Amino acid sequence: MLKKSPTTSEWQHLALNPRSDVPLYQSPRSSPETGLPVSRGTDLFVHRAPGGTLYFYLHHWSLSLNETNICQVTSADAAADFLREHTGLGEGQPMTGPGRTRVPE
């Protein structure tokens, strides 16, 4: 395990894990038109660091063996924009509520 130096930012040592972090949005795994599997997508997750800070990140995934899955840390504003774009929520509409995942407090 990496030790954090006093000059190193917490985000540089995050253990982002799409299997255990809270999903805020998951792209479709099958096509609504054909029902066939989708080969790639982007999901949005939130990770709580040991210090309590929430980090939002995009998980770009692919089923292709020659492509790499990556996690990309993003801002809370960019995460909100991503949710609005992918869920149809408009500006000013709440991001939480019945049927929506709540950010862990």
C-alpha positions as YAML, in Angstrom:
chain: A
units: angstrom
residues:
- id: 1
  name: MET
  ca: [0.00, 0.00, 0.00]
- id: 2
  name: LEU
  ca: [1.29, 3.44, -0.89]
- id: 3
  name: LYS
  ca: [2.04, 5.83, 1.93]
- id: 4
  name: LYS
  ca: [0.81, 9.37, 1.49]
- id: 5
  name: SER
  ca: [3.45, 12.06, 1.87]
- id: 6
  name: PRO
  ca: [2.51, 15.44, 3.35]
- id: 7
  name: THR
  ca: [2.84, 17.05, -0.09]
- id: 8
  name: THR
  ca: [0.81, 14.43, -1.97]
- id: 9
  name: SER
  ca: [-2.88, 15.00, -2.67]
- id: 10
  name: GLU
  ca: [-5.35, 12.39, -1.43]
- id: 11
  name: TRP
  ca: [-6.80, 11.89, -4.92]
- id: 12
  name: GLN
  ca: [-3.48, 10.56, -6.21]
- id: 13
  name: HIS
  ca: [-3.89, 7.44, -4.07]
- id: 14
  name: LEU
  ca: [-7.59, 6.69, -4.47]
- id: 15
  name: ALA
  ca: [-8.67, 3.07, -4.67]
- id: 16
  name: LEU
  ca: [-11.45, 3.55, -7.22]
- id: 17
  name: ASN
  ca: [-13.41, 0.36, -7.73]
- id: 18
  name: PRO
  ca: [-16.57, 0.19, -9.88]
- id: 19
  name: ARG
  ca: [-17.46, -3.10, -8.16]
- id: 20
  name: SER
  ca: [-17.71, -1.52, -4.69]
- id: 21
  name: ASP
  ca: [-18.26, 2.22, -5.26]
- id: 22
  name: VAL
  ca: [-21.77, 3.69, -5.55]
- id: 23
  name: PRO
  ca: [-23.10, 3.80, -9.13]
- id: 24
  name: LEU
  ca: [-24.93, 7.02, -9.99]
- id: 25
  name: TYR
  ca: [-25.48, 6.06, -13.63]
- id: 26
  name: GLN
  ca: [-24.79, 2.87, -15.54]
- id: 27
  name: SER
  ca: [-24.94, 2.86, -19.31]
- id: 28
  name: PRO
  ca: [-27.13, 0.22, -20.93]
- id: 29
  name: ARG
  ca: [-25.60, -3.23, -21.23]
- id: 30
  name: SER
  ca: [-27.92, -4.21, -24.07]
- id: 31
  name: SER
  ca: [-29.39, -2.24, -26.95]
- id: 32
  name: PRO
  ca: [-33.04, -1.24, -26.44]
- id: 33
  name: GLU
  ca: [-33.59, -1.60, -30.20]
- id: 34
  name: THR
  ca: [-31.99, -5.00, -30.80]
- id: 35
  name: GLY
  ca: [-31.51, -6.53, -27.36]
- id: 36
  name: LEU
  ca: [-27.92, -7.35, -28.31]
- id: 37
  name: PRO
  ca: [-25.08, -6.63, -25.89]
- id: 38
  name: VAL
  ca: [-23.50, -3.17, -26.02]
- id: 39
  name: SER
  ca: [-19.73, -3.41, -26.46]
- id: 40
  name: ARG
  ca: [-18.70, -0.21, -24.61]
- id: 41
  name: GLY
  ca: [-20.07, 2.51, -22.38]
- id: 42
  name: THR
  ca: [-19.46, 5.04, -19.65]
- id: 43
  name: ASP
  ca: [-20.76, 4.79, -16.08]
- id: 44
  name: LEU
  ca: [-20.67, 7.41, -13.32]
- id: 45
  name: PHE
  ca: [-19.64, 6.46, -9.78]
- id: 46
  name: VAL
  ca: [-18.95, 8.18, -6.47]
- id: 47
  name: HIS
  ca: [-16.16, 7.06, -4.13]
- id: 48
  name: ARG
  ca: [-15.77, 8.11, -0.49]
- id: 49
  name: ALA
  ca: [-12.10, 8.43, 0.44]
- id: 50
  name: PRO
  ca: [-10.93, 7.47, 3.94]
- id: 51
  name: GLY
  ca: [-10.82, 11.18, 4.82]
- id: 52
  name: GLY
  ca: [-14.53, 11.48, 3.93]
- id: 53
  name: THR
  ca: [-14.12, 13.40, 0.68]
- id: 54
  name: LEU
  ca: [-16.44, 12.33, -2.14]
- id: 55
  name: TYR
  ca: [-14.83, 11.76, -5.54]
- id: 56
  name: PHE
  ca: [-16.93, 11.41, -8.69]
- id: 57
  name: TYR
  ca: [-15.51, 9.44, -11.58]
- id: 58
  name: LEU
  ca: [-16.41, 8.13, -15.00]
- id: 59
  name: HIS
  ca: [-15.69, 4.49, -15.70]
- id: 60
  name: HIS
  ca: [-15.17, 4.03, -19.44]
- id: 61
  name: TRP
  ca: [-15.56, 0.30, -20.13]
- id: 62
  name: SER
  ca: [-15.32, -1.97, -23.12]
- id: 63
  name: LEU
  ca: [-15.91, -5.65, -23.75]
- id: 64
  name: SER
  ca: [-13.27, -5.66, -26.49]
- id: 65
  name: LEU
  ca: [-10.10, -7.46, -25.47]
- id: 66
  name: ASN
  ca: [-7.88, -4.92, -27.23]
- id: 67
  name: GLU
  ca: [-9.39, -1.93, -25.37]
- id: 68
  name: THR
  ca: [-8.57, -0.78, -21.83]
- id: 69
  name: ASN
  ca: [-11.10, 0.18, -19.17]
- id: 70
  name: ILE
  ca: [-10.24, 3.44, -17.42]
- id: 71
  name: CYS
  ca: [-11.50, 5.52, -14.48]
- id: 72
  name: GLN
  ca: [-11.48, 9.29, -14.91]
- id: 73
  name: VAL
  ca: [-11.96, 11.52, -11.84]
- id: 74
  name: THR
  ca: [-14.34, 14.41, -12.56]
- id: 75
  name: SER
  ca: [-15.81, 17.37, -10.70]
- id: 76
  name: ALA
  ca: [-19.20, 17.39, -8.98]
- id: 77
  name: ASP
  ca: [-20.45, 19.91, -11.57]
- id: 78
  name: ALA
  ca: [-19.28, 17.72, -14.47]
- id: 79
  name: ALA
  ca: [-20.91, 14.69, -12.81]
- id: 80
  name: ALA
  ca: [-24.20, 16.60, -12.51]
- id: 81
  name: ASP
  ca: [-23.97, 17.63, -16.19]
- id: 82
  name: PHE
  ca: [-23.28, 14.00, -17.16]
- id: 83
  name: LEU
  ca: [-26.37, 12.85, -15.22]
- id: 84
  name: ARG
  ca: [-28.56, 15.51, -16.81]
- id: 85
  name: GLU
  ca: [-27.34, 14.56, -20.27]
- id: 86
  name: HIS
  ca: [-27.80, 10.81, -19.79]
- id: 87
  name: THR
  ca: [-30.98, 10.72, -17.70]
- id: 88
  name: GLY
  ca: [-32.99, 13.55, -19.23]
- id: 89
  name: LEU
  ca: [-33.10, 15.54, -16.00]
- id: 90
  name: GLY
  ca: [-33.32, 19.24, -16.69]
- id: 91
  name: GLU
  ca: [-31.52, 22.12, -15.02]
- id: 92
  name: GLY
  ca: [-32.78, 22.65, -11.49]
- id: 93
  name: GLN
  ca: [-34.36, 19.20, -11.15]
- id: 94
  name: PRO
  ca: [-33.25, 17.23, -8.09]
- id: 95
  name: MET
  ca: [-30.54, 14.62, -8.56]
- id: 96
  name: THR
  ca: [-31.94, 12.44, -5.77]
- id: 97
  name: GLY
  ca: [-35.37, 11.10, -4.99]
- id: 98
  name: PRO
  ca: [-37.46, 7.97, -5.53]
- id: 99
  name: GLY
  ca: [-35.86, 5.73, -8.12]
- id: 100
  name: ARG
  ca: [-32.55, 7.60, -8.08]
- id: 101
  name: THR
  ca: [-29.39, 6.65, -6.28]
- id: 102
  name: ARG
  ca: [-28.47, 8.91, -3.38]
- id: 103
  name: VAL
  ca: [-24.92, 10.05, -2.87]
- id: 104
  name: PRO
  ca: [-23.72, 8.50, 0.41]
- id: 105
  name: GLU
  ca: [-23.60, 10.99, 3.26]
...
